[in-house]
Amino acid sequence: MKVGLIGFGKTGRAVASVLLESKKVNLQWVLRKSTTLEHRSVPEFLGVHSDEPGLIYSISEFSADELFEKHPVDVIIDFSSADGVDYYAEAATKRGITVISAISAYPDNKLKLLSEIAEKIPVLHSPNITLGINFLMIAAKILKNIAPYTDIEIIEEHFKSKPEVSGTAKKIAQALDLPDESIKTIRAGGIIGVHEIIFGFPYQVVRLRHESISREAFGNGIIFALENLVGKDNGLYTMEDLLLPYFHLNETEQMFIEKNTKPWWRFW
């Protein structure tokens, strides 16, 4: 599967390293705003052994049509900014290129544009594309459905220089139908990212916690998305859409669990 990566900041570089090490994808190119590093090899720059081309281009060098014509890809992975979709939307749609966007926040007009192109191509948008965070969100929604009377608080921790409230924390609050005021923010040192959801029961507390140890976690999420988005119909997808089928046990799995799990009272 040939992929192109847009955005080459700290997260984009971490994702590129994971893509280069994967045998399931082929990184054709990286696109960025700056002309610095133009025409450098991504494997050489990152110190990753790879036979993939992975050349770096600037957005000013090609139009999207020219880029896709000279260096065709099956999937675009966007880690740039909210404006990145303006560059590739029309050209990607015309060529049937799948889009995976990991932009943390879009204004309404950009979300509308994503929805429009999703009528013609598969598009996945996830503000936080790590597997752990998206599993945590599903688990939190299940727990809230089981016990809607609990007190719920969200804590997010990030590096000291991060000014705004985490977009992922806001997404968690939205998923749980909570106000942004339920989010508690901590800024300290070089914390990459921690999100914790606290469920306060009358006589017990449940804490769901996810910590990003390195930005390569976003690359693992991208690989999962690539594997599970292939063959999907046109439409706008979330990571939850891709993860939910894994929550349904097939008949064999269900029989195994029932056979090997005793009711708690039989242990007494």
Residue, then its C-alpha position, 0 to 999 in steps of 0.5 A: m500500500k503506497v502512502g503519502l504523509i503530510g506534516f513533518g513536525k515531531t509527531g509526523r516524524a515519529v509516524a514516519s519512522v513507524l511507517l518506514e519500519s512496517k512491511k505493510v505500507n510503503l512511504q512514498w513521500v512526505l509533504r511539508k510547508s517549509t522548504t527546509l529538508e526539501h528532497r532529503s530522504v526521510p529514511e536517511f534523515l531519521g536514521v532508519h534503514s529502508d529501501e522506500p523512497g520517502l522523499i521530502y517535498s514542500i507544498s510550494e513545489f507541486s500542486a496536489d494534482e502534480l504531486f499525485e500524478k508524479h508520485p501516486v499513492d493509495v492513502i494520504i495521512d494528514f498530520s499537518s494543520a486544519d488548512g491541509v485538507d484545502y490542498y488535497a481535497e479535490a485532487a484526492t477525490k478525483r483519484g479515489i485516494t483514501v484520506i486519514s486525518a489526525i488533525s486535533a481540531y477542525p473549524d466547522n467549514k473544514l469538517k464540512l469539507l471532509s464530510e463532502i469529500a467523504e461522499k466520494i472516498p473513504v475518509l477517517h478523522s480522529p483527533n487522537i489516533t492512538l489505539g489506547i485513547n480510542f479504546l479508553m473512550i469506548a470503555a468510558k461510554i460503556l461504563k457510563n451507560i452501565a452506571p449513569y449516576t456516577d460522578i465523572e471527572i477528566i484529568e489531562e496532563h501535558f508538557k509545560s508549554k502546551p497552552e490550550v486545553s487538550g483537544t482529546a480531553k474535550k473530545i472525551a467530554q463531548a463523548l460522555d456528554l460532559p461540560d468542558e468545566s469537568i476537565k482538570t488541566i495539569r502542565a508540567g515538564g515534558i509530559i507527552g500526554v496523559h488522559e484519565i477519566i475518574f468514575g466516582f461511585p458511592y463506595q468505589v472509584v474506577r479510573l481509566r487512564h491512558e499515557s502516551i510514552s512516545r509519539e510513535a504511538f500515533g504511528n501504531g494507530i495509523i497502521f491499525a487504521l490503514e489495515n481496517l479502512v481498506g475495502k470500506d465504502n465511501g464515508l466519514y469514519t472514526m477510530e471508534d467505527l473501526l474498533l467497535p467490531y472487535f468488541h463483538l465476540n464470535e461464537t467460538e470466543q464466547m463458548f471459550i469464555e463461558k467454558n473457562t470462566k466460573p461464576w464468582w460464588r464457585f470459588w468460595 
